[in-house]
């Protein structure tokens, strides 16, 4: 009996590490995942256990091959960015996988911009606002100038998606989407590494750059398998939309972070973009993607918990709230913000949260209206002057009726569509390695595409 041909994908998140098998029509036929306990780096800061991750990658893949249930023809890797794995001359890991939330000495950042700024000019060229270790290039600068003995041991620094590929191929490579995700390494105006990379001799530890669609054909454990070079998860999540949708769109991928992505812009960021907290990601062809991030899911999670405590109801109460036109109209007739958002910058941010109502549903609508106002600003920032016709929303808010009704009202000129993109970046990584054309029905068939119509304003004002 002929074994089913599949593409394997490792999708590595901060919390869950997932493994998928997809058939030739990109249908999921196998899935498993694990959560690995964090360890601490030499400074006592929590971080990924990269050794345990390596062991899990090999264990899962070798088991699948040994079971001989599937014919694995290709494998690719999707992962979060802003993370480097540093290898010595012997190919072994020489440092922990430093956490991108690890604080950097402000004096080091000031020193960097004094040499290679000014900061605004640097940001315009690199599409990378000052974000500390989240600008992964700063990790390299930090190692060179604060831990020089360790830096001298580094032969190659691999972005995490490319390291995952290296675990199996032993070939060190760099790739565009990982380089281009707010690293501070890439100059979008000259389409090359920024001058500071060469001035600091950082380029010598960055492996050759290859296309995201590169595959390495290997005889692996007696099988002929094509290994992908890995792809940044946000760029991977965008790929199925780019391959199947003809008209210009913005994708809002919602979760702990809400990331609005516009792949239909040209040119570098402007000062206006910087004022809207925009940054750049990169498409697999090296073209920029204008992006804006919002800590939406975290703010939502914190405040629905506070609503539950305030009203003495279950923290799951918000899941049953349906959009109410009457409540919406009443709020908008005398609107002022109620909620203090600790981590969301806005001009009208109350010093403290006040909830002057005895109705949970009313307070919940008020919370969503305030969050959607911020989300709408985010979307407008990346849309700019581009001819966007469609707005896609996937992730955690794609089934939130109140959120969707409010978004559809804010963007009545756009076709609003939601997708169940739980496979998101994993499916994008599979598409990237197999390079198969997608038809116009792909999103409907594989992503549960739904269309949404804005409510009638008359009903809201009644």
Secondary structure, DSSP 8 states (H G I E B T S, - for coil): ---EEEEEEEEE-SS-EEEEEE-TT--EEEEEEE----EE-TTS-EEB-HHHHHHHHHHHHHHHHHHTSEEEEEEEEEE-SS-EEEE-TTS-B-S-B--TTS---HHHHHHHHHHH--HHHHHHHHS----GGGSHHHHHHHHHHH-HHHHHT-SEEEEHHHHHHHHHH----EEHHHHTSS-S-EETTTTEE-HHHHHTTGGGGS--EE-TT-EEEEEETTEEEEEE--EEHHHHHHHHHHHH--S-EEEEEESSSEEEEE-S--S---HHHHHTTEEEEE-TTS-EEEEEEE-HHHHHHHHHHHHHHHHT--TTGGGG----HHHHHHHHHT-------SSS--SS--SS-----S-HHHHHHHHHHHHHHHHHHHHHHHHTTS---EEEEEETTTT-HHHHHHHHHHTTTSEEEEE--SSHHHHHHHHHHH-----TTHHHHHH--EEE----HHHHH-
